[in-house]
């Protein structure tokens, strides 16, 4: 029976320095000879493609927390966006809390030509994030905090006590029109508030991948560590949390690994299958 193994990247498959060990690459590519292998990540198409060099991806990839699902040949399978009017309303609400967002979007749904908009006013957490995007061709200055035509993800970075009231207000104001996720950001020590289309999460995207490959949830094993992996764990027949995963994630996992992302946890598990 064909199986799909799909993993989150940051803090799960990637090491903390964003590298992938030769051991993990070797195990992954050996598995890809007989199984479907892919990723489900909060990262964008271009950055994922860069980080995954040397890996054989033979199943659809889930990107930007589930906003985009693309085939191994980079054809769009599904794309879920927040339209400009709704996104602008959300951004205006955030500005009342004196917080400006990052916005990742596209001009139209037929394109993978992502743009990463950053605001005039940046807090210390946002400044730290931007250090990793120097010379990135997607970056565009957005001084007036205006949304794009099609917005894949709106992201706020900051302290938990700063973002939590905004998250609650967005949920109360927009209800089921937007998916709201508040999670710790382990690299920088802050928190991020991610806003998506209500069907733009990893669980809905994984369902699309299963349909595309004609698989049942029982045939899927998902790996993760963070809040945005929980719904994907609920869908997959087997869910595997790495040792460094959040406690909330471990509670819903069918397996908890003894190794962390820096110890090639995913590859060591795959090697036992």
Secondary structure, DSSP 4 states (H G I P E B T S, - for coil): ---EEEE-IIIIIS-TTS---HHHHHHHHHHTTTSEEEEB-SS-HHHHHHHTTT----SPEEEGGGTEEE-TT--EEEE--EEHHHHHHHHHHHHHTT---EEEEESSTT----EEEE-SS--HHHHHHHGGGTT-TTEEE-TT----SEEEEEEEEE-HHHHHHHHHHHHHHHGGGSEEEEEE-TTTSSEEEEEE-TT-SHHHHHHHHHHHHT--GGGEEEEE-SGGGHHHHHHSSEEEE-TTS-HHHHHH-SEE-SS-GGGTHHHHHHHH-
